[in-house]
Amino acid sequence: MFYQYQRIELTRDINPVLKVGMTGVILEVWDEEHYEGEFLDENGFNYEYNGAGIFTLKATDIAPGKQT
């Protein structure tokens, strides 16, 4: 299970903008299988797709990211 504010890495493409290997952070934990997360570019701006900057993720879409 993942926890709020945990750094994550995508294990698959979510949409045309969010691609496998991108890192982000968990913003909300709904249950053990469903999360909401955000992903930032190198300038600190949210990646957006179809007007959304926060994305619903399944546990199978993500892996723990490297902690800095």
N, C-alpha and C positions, 0 to 999 in steps of 0.2 A: 504494500500500500504506500502511496505517496502522501506527503503532508503539505500544508499550506506554506507557500513561499519557497518550496523546494525547487532547486534548479533541475531542469529536465532536458532531454534530448529526444527529438522525433525519431521514431523507428520506421516510419513510412511517410509518404507524401500525404498531406491532409487536403490540400487544394493546390491550385497553380502557383501560389505564393509561398506557402509553408512546405518545405521540402525535407526529406530525410536528412538527419544530421544537424538540423538547426537547433539551437538551444533557446530555452525560454524558462518561464517560472510558473508554478501552480499558483493561481489566485484563489481558487475555491475548490474544496473537496465536497462532492455531493454524496458519494459513497465509495466503496472500495474499487469500483470499476469506472467511475465517471468524475471528470474534473473539468475545470475551466482554467485556461492558461493564456499567457500573452508572450509575444516574441518581439524583441527589439532589434533594430538594425544597428550598424556600427556607430551611428550618430545619436542613438538613444530614442529614436522614434518608433512607435508601434508599427509593425507590419499590419496591413489591412487587406481584407478581401471582402468584396460586396458590402462595404461600409462597416464591417465589423473589425474590431481590434482585439477582441477577446474571443477565444475559440473553445468549443466543447471538445474534450478529448476523452478517449477510452484508455484504460490501463494498457491495452495492447498497442496503442499508438506511441507510447513514451517509455523511456528508460531513465534511470537516475543520471543527471548530468554531473560533470566534474565540478566539484566545489572549489571556489577560489578564495 
